[in-house]
Amino acid sequence: MLEHKHIIIRATVKTPPTDVEFIKKWIQKLVKNINMKPLGDTVAVYVNKKGNKGLTCVQCIETSHIAFHSWDEDAPAVVQLDVYTCGSLNKQTVFDALEEFEPIAINYLTLDRANFIEVKFL
């Protein structure tokens, strides 16, 4: 049965990623750790525009997508992560992956999109 789980995360972090190859590997490891199957290539770019400097990385997965964005010139730096899957999702595994960036605070929203969007503030 399809589950349609969606987690949206905004975190302030001490050590934001800045390397395209690093974030691609990080996303690929996250896909593996949440037991998903990647579809196509992991795509990542570094935006070097003043006021918007940071990484964007996306990965299609067999059950939907993962999107990562970071802004490294903010103080503290900001990471936003969106994981949507039609399969089961252990959000703690996602939080554990974020530990790499030394989070200061993690705010998140989980959505159950199976039949309608039900907002749960945890």
C-alpha positions in Angstrom: 0.0 0.0 0.0 1.3 3.5 -0.9 1.9 5.7 2.2 2.7 9.2 0.7 4.9 10.5 3.5 6.4 14.0 3.2 8.8 15.7 5.5 9.9 19.3 5.1 12.9 20.5 7.1 14.5 23.9 7.8 17.7 23.7 9.9 20.2 26.2 11.0 23.7 24.6 10.9 27.3 25.3 11.9 29.0 23.6 9.0 27.0 23.9 5.7 28.2 21.9 2.7 29.7 23.9 -0.1 31.0 21.2 -2.4 28.9 19.8 -5.3 30.4 16.4 -5.3 30.1 16.1 -1.5 26.4 16.9 -1.5 25.7 14.5 -4.3 27.4 11.7 -2.3 25.5 12.8 0.9 22.1 12.6 -1.0 23.0 9.2 -2.5 23.9 7.9 1.0 20.6 9.3 2.4 18.7 7.6 -0.4 20.3 4.3 0.6 19.8 4.9 4.3 16.0 5.5 3.9 15.8 2.3 1.8 14.8 4.1 -1.4 15.9 3.5 -5.0 17.4 6.4 -7.0 16.1 7.2 -10.4 18.5 8.9 -12.8 21.4 11.0 -11.8 21.8 13.1 -8.7 21.9 16.7 -9.9 23.7 19.4 -7.8 24.8 23.0 -8.5 26.4 25.7 -6.5 24.8 29.1 -6.8 27.4 31.8 -6.5 25.0 34.8 -6.5 25.6 37.3 -3.6 22.8 37.0 -1.1 21.8 33.5 -2.4 25.1 31.5 -2.2 24.7 27.9 -1.6 24.0 24.4 -2.9 20.9 22.9 -4.5 20.7 19.2 -5.1 17.8 17.0 -6.3 17.4 13.3 -6.6 14.4 11.5 -8.1 13.7 8.3 -6.3 11.5 5.4 -7.3 8.8 6.7 -4.9 9.1 10.5 -5.5 11.9 12.9 -4.8 14.5 14.5 -2.4 15.4 18.2 -2.7 18.2 19.9 -0.7 19.0 23.6 -0.5 21.6 25.4 1.6 22.7 29.0 2.0 26.2 29.1 3.4 26.7 32.9 3.7 23.8 33.2 6.2 24.8 33.4 9.8 24.0 30.8 10.9 23.8 28.9 7.7 20.5 27.4 6.6 19.7 24.0 5.2 16.3 23.1 3.8 15.5 19.5 2.9 12.3 18.1 1.3 11.8 14.3 1.3 8.6 12.9 -0.3 8.0 9.2 -0.7 5.1 6.9 -1.4 6.8 4.4 0.8 7.4 4.4 4.5 9.8 7.0 5.9 11.7 7.0 9.2 12.2 10.7 9.8 14.9 10.0 12.5 17.1 8.6 9.7 16.8 11.9 7.9 17.6 13.9 11.1 20.6 11.6 11.7 21.9 12.4 8.2 21.7 16.2 9.0 24.1 15.7 12.0 26.9 15.9 9.4 26.2 19.7 9.2 26.2 20.3 13.0 22.6 21.5 13.4 21.8 24.3 15.8 18.1 23.9 15.4 15.9 21.7 13.2 12.3 22.7 12.4 10.2 20.3 10.4 6.7 19.6 9.1 5.4 16.2 8.3 2.6 15.7 5.9 0.5 12.6 5.3 -0.6 12.9 1.7 -2.3 9.5 1.2 -5.8 10.8 0.8 -5.6 14.5 1.6 -2.9 16.7 3.2 -3.0 16.4 6.9 -0.7 18.8 8.7 0.9 17.5 11.9 3.0 19.8 14.0 5.2 17.7 16.2 
